[in-house]
Every structure is written in C-alpha cells, then in structure tokens.
Amino acid sequence: MTMKFLSLEKAFKFEIARTPTLPKEIADLKEEIEGEIRVAELRSSVTGVIDQAHFEEIVGMKLRFDGLYIDWAEGKIS
C-alpha cells in the first residue's frame, strides 16, 4: 500500500474535517474495526494467543480507514 502524506494546507483541512458527523462509509468501517478489535481481544483472552491473521486484517482495515479519512478531508468523499 502506498503511503500518503498531507501538505500543511491539507492537514489543516483534515483537522477541520474532524466533526461528529462522519460519512456513512467511514462511520461503518469505524464500527466494524471496533467490533473486530473486541473479537480479537476476547479470543486472545480465552486462548492466550494473538491470531496473527486477524491482527493483520485489523491493521489493513485501519489503513483503509485512514485512507478514507484523508479522502474525506480532501473533499473526495462526503
């Protein structure tokens, strides 16, 4: 996955974009990530082992979330 960096202007817009009303796509993914984290925590508390594949899946979801957030801050999605 390609790393994205924001210019100072876009970083400022990113801060402005931090409002309680997220686009549905971002809000849904955020809820899904939180749910997967809860599942991973429960599994590891029961088994005592961290599922590497599930961990990598959650990291991928977080990276996708970050990309969507940047797209929203840049006005590509609303």
Sequence and secondary structure as in RCSB ss.txt:
>XXXX:A:sequence
MTMKFLSLEKAFKFEIARTPTLPKEIADLKEEIEGEIRVAELRSSVTGVIDQAHFEEIVGMKLRFDGLYIDWAEG
KIS
>XXXX:A:secstr
       HHHHHHHHHT  S   HHHHHHHHHHHHHHHHHHHHHHHHS   HHHHHHHHHHHHHHHHHHHHHHTT
S  
